[in-house]
């Protein structure tokens, strides 16, 4: 199996875990939602590691930080009075930063090759 095909399978599984985690959040299944953070973040970290030498690293870091922020927000809603929800702004901002870097690099490469 090609490396890109293997990566694609991990990405697809990652989406399944992410959807389960967010569905648990919506349905207020607290402990299952919290438990689903582990496989969701684990696969996101694996994808970051596999793409570490490519430009896709940046978009995958953006996704990783988005999931971290999303997980923090879910935890705060489930187990606190909500006053720390804004702490999730830090990983959200990092997600935006890495996504911006990704698109900057992709567009720079396209312009350079034109």
C-alpha positions in Angstrom: 0.0 0.0 0.0 1.3 3.4 -1.0 2.2 5.9 1.8 -0.4 8.4 0.6 -3.1 5.7 0.5 -2.2 4.7 4.1 -2.3 8.4 5.1 -5.8 8.7 3.5 -7.1 5.8 5.6 -5.8 7.5 8.7 -7.4 10.8 7.7 -10.8 9.1 7.1 -10.6 7.3 10.4 -9.7 10.5 12.1 -12.9 12.1 10.7 -15.0 9.3 12.2 -13.5 9.8 15.6 -13.9 13.5 15.4 -17.6 13.2 14.4 -18.2 10.7 17.3 -16.5 13.1 19.7 -18.6 16.1 18.6 -21.8 14.0 18.5 -21.1 13.0 22.1 -20.7 16.7 22.9 -24.0 17.6 21.3 -25.8 14.7 23.0 -24.0 15.6 26.3 -22.5 12.1 26.7 -19.7 13.5 28.8 -17.4 10.6 29.5 -17.7 9.1 26.0 -17.0 12.5 24.5 -13.9 13.0 26.7 -12.8 9.5 26.0 -13.0 10.2 22.2 -10.5 13.0 22.5 -7.7 10.4 22.9 -8.1 8.6 19.5 -9.0 11.8 17.8 -5.8 13.6 19.0 -3.7 10.5 18.6 -4.5 10.1 14.9 -4.1 13.9 14.4 -0.6 13.7 15.9 0.2 10.7 13.7 -0.9 12.6 10.6 1.3 15.6 11.7 4.2 13.2 12.1 3.7 11.5 8.8 3.5 14.8 6.9 6.3 16.6 8.8 8.5 16.9 5.7 5.8 18.3 3.4 3.9 21.5 3.1 0.8 19.6 4.4 2.4 19.7 7.9 1.0 23.2 8.3 -2.6 22.4 7.5 -2.4 19.3 9.7 -1.0 21.4 12.5 -4.0 23.7 12.0 -6.3 20.8 12.3 -4.5 19.4 15.4 -4.8 22.8 17.2 -8.4 23.1 16.1 -9.2 19.7 17.7 -7.3 20.8 20.8 -9.3 24.0 21.1 -12.5 22.1 20.4 -11.7 19.5 23.1 -10.8 22.2 25.6 -14.1 23.9 24.9 -16.0 20.7 25.3 -14.3 19.9 28.6 -15.1 23.3 30.0 -18.7 23.0 29.0 -19.0 19.5 30.5 -17.1 20.0 33.8 -16.8 23.7 34.7 -19.1 26.7 34.9 -17.8 27.8 31.6 -15.7 30.8 32.7 -12.5 29.3 31.1 -14.0 28.8 27.7 -11.9 31.6 26.3 -8.8 29.7 27.0 -9.6 27.7 23.9 -8.9 30.9 21.9 -5.1 30.2 22.1 -5.2 26.8 20.2 -7.9 28.2 17.9 -5.5 31.1 17.0 -2.7 28.7 16.5 -4.9 26.7 14.1 -5.6 29.8 12.1 -1.9 30.7 12.1 -0.8 27.3 10.7 -3.7 27.3 8.2 -2.5 30.7 7.0 1.1 29.5 6.7 -0.1 26.5 4.7 -2.0 28.7 2.2 0.8 31.2 2.0 3.3 28.4 1.1 1.0 26.8 -1.4 0.2 30.1 -3.1 3.9 31.1 -3.1 4.9 27.8 -4.7 2.2 28.2 -7.4 3.4 31.7 -8.2 7.0 30.7 -8.3 6.3 27.8 -10.7 4.2 30.0 -13.0 
